[in-house]
């Protein structure tokens, strides 16, 4: 009775199993109000949010309510629940995906901001602030030179690394064991209400919606979930999603086997990672990242050969392979100068779907709902929630955990589970934008990214510049 289009896995190439979203919890809370009052619009402290606050959105009213801190914390709570649920699914179905509880460390190239609100102390989950020295030690940069790159950082022991291809295949196998049919390479060309292509007498038996594929086949179902990535949907399928995000390209490289020369190895300064948990045994080397606007992220492949998997760059257009390789090499050389001549055996990448607010787009496409006009009022009532068109996209490279969360949220919505209708949080407070700057969205986003990259470079050179609003 339900059909899912797409798999939401564009961000899975990284293999990073990290709770949360592209926008940090503290940044979202900064833009929240303390209660349901406040201005009748929403904003978050980032440049994209400031633009988004003046753009129209596809909502039933002209403005949507400004979110509260309780809304933000509930959303983040859902992501941690999803991480635990994904762990349990991997265990239950015995999915061999090289799941490694490695933790994650993020270094910052910027000075730590003054925090006047000190009520948020270290939490019992072991997350902690690191000094620049500790960041370098955890990343295996102690003997690599250039130790002044990161000024401070954060460590989260609750994150994991995974082989994304094995995870995707394992999840698909688990679904097929339950009778779910998966069709690969089947492009959706149109989505219509069934009674628009068939007479009323057959609509009930065939399902509420009719989907047509690129080979002319049709599928009838009562629920449709649109999970495609950037630029994957035909423009006439969903007006709500048509211009709701900008595609951002990111790229990864796998180095040649480094063996003992790999800077990330088991047992690297585990005293730091174990400090908060009282653990004595060694943990695998953590996944790593930093806060360049291009978002460097890397880890080892947890094999004896010791390859380093390094990702970076944020572009709005596809670039030549030689230019991608050159830029990736410069990025990895800045972090690990001794790897400047390491050979890249593989380079891959693709488009990520970034919404203007950098948050996932999860909700219901009410353009496909039945509408019953109330002649006594100017408003119109939405009815018949026993069927619907839903969407889950825009995961901005944080695909593994948020897609698991979106699956649970929308499953509860479709099954109408009482008290489990959290999809309304995303639909109400963070709906899709109806305008992303098209046809100049890619060019404009590219120019903004270039300015921020220049600011990052100047800051590392010690050139004093005013702080720019956060992009994400």
C-alpha positions in Angstrom: 0.0 0.0 0.0 3.0 2.3 0.2 5.7 3.1 -2.2 9.1 4.8 -1.5 10.9 6.7 -4.2 14.7 7.1 -3.8 16.8 5.9 -0.9 18.1 9.1 0.8 21.6 7.6 0.7 23.6 10.3 -1.1 25.4 11.2 2.2 26.2 7.6 3.0 29.4 7.6 1.0 31.1 9.0 4.0 30.3 6.2 6.3 29.8 8.5 9.3 27.2 7.4 11.8 26.7 10.6 13.7 23.5 11.8 15.5 22.2 15.3 15.0 21.9 17.5 11.9 24.1 19.8 9.8 23.1 22.7 12.1 24.5 22.3 15.7 22.1 22.1 18.6 23.4 25.2 20.2 23.0 27.2 17.0 19.4 26.1 16.6 18.7 26.9 20.3 20.1 30.4 19.8 17.4 31.2 17.3 14.6 29.8 19.4 12.1 31.6 21.6 11.6 30.5 25.2 7.9 29.9 24.7 5.2 29.7 22.1 5.0 33.5 21.9 7.3 35.8 20.0 7.3 37.0 16.5 5.3 35.2 13.9 8.3 34.1 11.9 11.4 32.1 12.5 15.1 32.5 12.2 18.3 30.7 13.0 21.7 32.4 13.4 23.2 31.7 10.0 23.3 33.5 6.7 21.1 30.9 5.0 18.5 31.2 7.7 18.5 35.0 7.5 17.8 34.7 3.8 15.3 32.0 4.4 13.4 34.2 6.9 12.4 36.6 4.1 11.6 34.0 1.5 8.1 32.5 1.0 7.5 28.9 2.1 4.9 26.4 1.1 2.7 26.5 4.2 -1.0 26.7 4.7 -0.7 30.1 6.3 1.4 33.1 5.2 3.7 32.7 8.2 4.7 29.7 10.3 5.3 29.8 14.0 8.7 30.4 15.4 10.1 27.3 17.1 11.0 26.9 20.7 14.0 25.3 22.5 11.7 22.4 23.4 11.1 21.8 19.6 14.8 21.8 18.9 15.6 19.4 21.8 12.8 17.0 20.7 14.3 16.9 17.2 17.8 16.2 18.4 16.4 13.5 20.8 14.8 11.8 17.8 18.2 11.6 16.1 19.8 9.9 19.1 16.9 7.5 19.3 17.4 6.8 15.6 21.1 6.0 16.2 20.2 3.5 18.9 17.5 2.0 16.6 20.0 1.7 13.7 22.4 -0.2 16.0 19.6 -2.6 17.0 18.6 -3.2 13.4 22.2 -4.0 12.5 22.4 -6.4 15.4 18.9 -7.9 14.8 19.5 -8.7 11.1 23.2 -9.5 11.6 24.2 -6.9 9.0 27.9 -7.2 8.3 28.8 -3.5 7.7 32.1 -3.1 9.6 30.3 -1.1 12.3 33.0 0.4 14.6 32.2 2.3 17.8 35.0 4.8 17.2 33.7 8.1 18.4 34.3 11.4 16.6 36.5 14.4 17.1 36.0 17.8 15.4 38.7 20.4 15.4 38.0 24.2 15.0 40.2 26.5 13.1 38.5 29.5 14.8 38.9 30.8 18.3 36.4 29.6 20.8 33.5 32.0 21.2 32.6 33.5 24.5 29.7 31.6 26.0 27.7 33.6 28.5 25.3 30.8 29.1 27.2 28.3 31.2 24.2 26.3 32.4 25.0 23.7 29.7 27.7 21.6 31.3 29.3 18.4 30.0 26.7 15.7 29.6 26.8 12.2 31.0 27.2 10.8 27.5 30.9 11.6 27.6 30.9 14.5 25.1 33.6 17.0 26.0 35.5 20.1 24.9 39.1 19.5 23.8 42.1 21.8 23.8 44.0 22.2 20.6 46.7 19.9 21.9 44.2 17.1 22.6 42.6 17.6 19.2 46.0 17.1 17.5 46.8 14.0 19.7 43.4 12.3 18.9 43.9 13.0 15.2 47.4 11.7 15.2 48.8 15.1 14.2 51.3 15.3 17.1 54.4 14.5 15.0 53.1 15.8 11.7 53.9 19.5 12.1 51.5 22.4 11.7 50.1 21.7 15.1 48.6 25.2 15.3 45.9 24.5 12.7 43.2 23.6 15.3 42.6 25.9 18.3 40.1 23.7 20.1 37.6 20.9 19.4 34.9 18.6 20.6 34.8 14.8 21.2 31.7 12.6 21.0 32.2 9.0 22.0 28.8 8.0 20.8 29.5 8.1 17.1 30.4 5.1 14.8 32.0 4.4 11.5 30.5 2.0 9.0 31.0 0.6 5.5 28.1 2.4 3.7 27.8 0.0 0.8 27.6 -3.0 3.1 25.0 -1.2 5.3 22.8 -0.3 2.4 22.9 -3.8 1.0 22.2 -5.2 4.4 19.2 -3.0 5.0 17.9 -3.9 1.5 18.2 -7.6 2.3 16.4 -7.1 5.6 13.5 -5.4 3.8 13.2 -8.1 1.2 13.0 -10.7 4.0 9.8 -8.9 4.9 8.4 -9.0 1.4 9.3 -5.4 0.4 10.1 -5.2 -3.3 13.0 -2.9 -4.4 13.3 -1.7 -8.0 16.6 -0.2 -8.9 17.2 2.2 -11.8 13.5 3.0 -12.0 13.0 6.7 -12.5 9.7 8.4 -11.6 8.3 10.5 -14.4 4.8 11.5 -13.0 2.7 11.2 -9.9 -1.1 11.7 -10.0 -4.2 10.9 -8.1 -5.5 7.7 -9.4 -8.9 9.1 -10.3 -7.1 11.5 -12.7 -6.0 8.5 -14.8 -8.8 6.0 -14.1 -12.5 6.0 -13.5 -13.8 6.3 -10.0 -15.0 2.7 -9.9 -11.5 1.3 -10.1 -9.7 4.0 -8.0 -10.4 2.3 -4.7 -9.0 -1.0 -5.7 -5.9 0.4 -7.4 -4.9 2.8 -4.7 -5.1 6.6 -4.2 -2.1 7.5 -6.3 -0.7 6.4 -9.6 3.1 6.6 -10.3 4.5 6.3 -13.9 8.1 5.2 -14.4 10.5 5.9 -17.3 9.7 2.6 -19.0 5.9 3.3 -19.0 5.0 1.0 -16.1 2.5 2.2 -13.5 2.3 1.6 -9.7 -0.8 2.3 -7.6 -0.6 2.9 -3.9 -2.2 4.8 -1.0 1.0 6.3 0.4 4.0 7.7 -1.5 7.3 8.7 0.2 9.6 11.0 -1.9 13.2 10.3 -0.7 15.2 11.4 -3.7 18.3 13.5 -3.5 19.3 16.7 -5.2 17.8 17.3 -8.6 16.3 13.8 -8.8 12.6 14.7 -9.0 10.8 15.9 -12.1 9.6 19.4 -11.6 5.9 18.6 -11.9 6.0 15.9 -9.2 6.1 18.1 -6.2 5.8 21.9 -6.2 6.7 21.8 -2.5 10.2 20.3 -3.2 10.8 21.7 -6.7 13.0 24.6 -5.5 13.5 23.7 -1.9 17.2 23.0 -1.9 20.5 23.7 -3.6 22.8 20.8 -4.8 26.2 20.9 -3.2 29.0 18.6 -4.5 31.4 17.0 -2.1 34.3 14.6 -2.8 36.2 11.8 -1.1 39.5 10.1 -1.8 41.0 6.8 -0.6 44.7 6.9 -0.2 47.0 4.0 -1.1 47.7 1.6 1.8 49.7 3.5 4.4 50.2 0.7 6.9 52.2 2.0 9.8 52.4 5.5 8.2 48.6 5.9 8.6 48.2 8.7 11.2 45.0 7.2 12.6 45.7 3.9 14.2 44.1 1.9 17.1 45.6 3.0 20.4 46.3 6.5 19.4 46.1 8.6 22.6 43.2 6.7 24.0 43.7 8.2 27.4 41.9 11.3 26.0 39.0 9.4 24.5 38.6 7.2 27.6 39.0 9.9 30.2 35.3 10.6 30.6 34.2 7.0 30.6 36.8 5.4 32.9 37.7 2.9 30.3 41.1 1.2 30.2 40.9 -0.7 27.0 41.9 0.8 23.7 39.3 2.2 21.3 39.6 2.4 17.5 40.9 5.7 16.2 38.1 8.3 16.0 36.5 9.7 12.9 37.7 13.2 12.4 36.5 16.5 10.9 36.9 20.2 11.2 34.8 23.4 10.7 36.3 24.7 7.5 33.4 25.9 5.3 34.3 23.0 3.0 34.0 20.6 5.9 37.0 18.3 5.9 36.1 14.9 7.2 38.2 11.7 7.4 38.8 8.4 9.0 40.9 5.3 8.5 39.3 2.2 6.9 39.9 0.1 10.0 41.9 -2.4 8.1 45.5 -3.6 8.5 46.4 -1.8 5.2 45.7 1.6 6.9 44.1 3.6 4.1 42.9 7.1 4.9 39.5 8.0 3.6 39.5 11.8 3.3 36.6 14.0 2.2 36.3 17.7 1.6 35.2 20.5 -0.8 31.8 22.1 -1.2 31.1 23.1 -4.8 27.9 23.9 -6.7 29.1 22.5 -10.0 30.9 19.3 -11.0 34.6 19.9 -11.6 37.3 18.1 -13.6 38.8 15.1 -11.9 42.3 16.6 -12.0 41.1 19.7 -10.2 39.2 17.7 -7.6 42.4 15.6 -7.0 44.6 18.6 -6.6 42.2 20.3 -4.1 41.8 17.2 -2.1 45.6 16.7 -2.0 46.0 20.3 -0.7 43.4 19.7 2.0 44.9 16.5 3.3 48.4 18.0 3.1 47.3 20.8 5.4 46.1 18.4 8.0 48.8 15.8 7.5 51.9 17.4 5.8 53.7 14.0 5.6 50.9 12.7 3.3 51.4 15.4 0.7 52.8 12.8 -1.8 50.4 9.9 -0.9 48.8 8.4 -3.9 45.0 8.4 -4.3 43.7 5.0 -5.4 40.1 6.1 -5.6 38.2 9.4 -5.8 34.4 9.7 -5.8 31.7 12.1 -4.9 28.4 13.6 -5.9 25.6 16.0 -5.1 24.1 16.5 -1.6 20.7 18.1 -1.2 21.0 21.2 1.0 17.9 23.1 2.1 18.4 26.8 2.7 18.1 26.1 6.4 20.4 23.1 6.2 17.9 20.9 8.0 16.1 17.8 6.7 12.9 18.3 4.9 10.4 15.8 6.4 6.7 16.1 6.1 3.5 15.7 4.1 2.9 17.2 0.6 -0.6 18.6 1.2 -0.9 19.6 -2.4 -2.0 16.0 -3.0 -4.5 15.9 -0.1 -8.2 16.0 -0.7 -9.7 19.4 -0.1 -13.2 20.0 1.1 -14.4 23.6 0.9 -16.4 25.0 3.8 -19.0 27.3 2.3 -19.6 29.0 5.7 -15.9 30.0 6.1 -13.1 31.1 3.8 -10.8 28.4 5.1 -10.6 24.9 3.6 -10.3 21.7 5.6 -7.9 19.0 4.8 -9.4 15.5 5.0 -8.7 11.8 4.2 -5.4 11.2 6.0 -5.7 7.4 5.3 -3.5 8.1 2.3 -0.9 10.7 1.4 2.3 11.9 -0.3 5.2 12.3 2.1 8.7 13.5 1.7 12.1 13.0 3.4 15.0 14.6 1.7 17.6 17.4 2.2 19.9 15.5 4.6 22.9 17.7 3.7 25.4 14.9 3.9 24.3 13.7 7.4 22.4 10.8 5.7 22.8 7.7 7.8 21.2 8.6 11.1 18.7 11.3 10.0 17.3 8.9 7.2 16.8 6.2 9.9 15.0 8.9 12.0 12.9 10.0 9.0 11.9 6.4 8.3 10.6 5.9 11.8 8.9 9.3 11.9 7.1 8.8 8.6 6.2 5.2 9.4 4.5 6.4 12.6 2.8 9.1 10.6 1.4 6.7 8.0 0.3 4.2 10.7 -1.2 7.1 12.7 0.5 6.0 15.9 -1.0 8.1 18.8 1.6 10.3 20.4 4.2 9.6 17.7 3.4 12.3 15.2 6.8 14.1 15.4 6.8 14.7 11.6 4.6 17.7 12.4 7.6 19.4 14.1 9.5 19.4 10.9 6.5 20.3 8.8 5.3 23.1 11.1 8.6 24.8 12.0 11.0 23.9 9.2 9.0 23.5 6.0 10.5 23.6 2.5 11.2 27.0 0.9 9.4 27.8 -2.3 12.3 29.7 -3.6 16.0 28.9 -3.6 17.2 31.6 -6.0 16.7 29.6 -9.2 18.0 30.0 -11.9 20.9 31.7 -10.1 20.9 29.5 -7.0 24.1 27.5 -7.8 26.0 30.5 -9.0 25.0 32.5 -5.9 25.7 29.7 -3.5 29.1 29.2 -5.2 30.0 32.8 -4.8 29.1 32.7 -1.1 31.1 29.6 -0.5 34.1 31.2 -2.3 33.9 34.2 0.1 33.8 31.9 3.1 36.7 29.9 1.9 38.7 33.1 1.5 37.7 34.1 5.1 38.9 30.7 6.3 42.2 31.2 4.5 42.7 34.7 5.9 41.9 33.5 9.4 44.5 30.8 9.3 47.1 33.4 8.1 46.3 35.6 11.1 44.6 38.3 9.1 42.0 40.0 11.3 38.6 40.0 9.7 35.1 40.4 11.1 33.2 37.2 11.7 30.7 36.2 9.1 27.3 34.8 9.8 27.3 31.0 10.0 26.3 29.1 6.9 25.5 25.9 8.8 
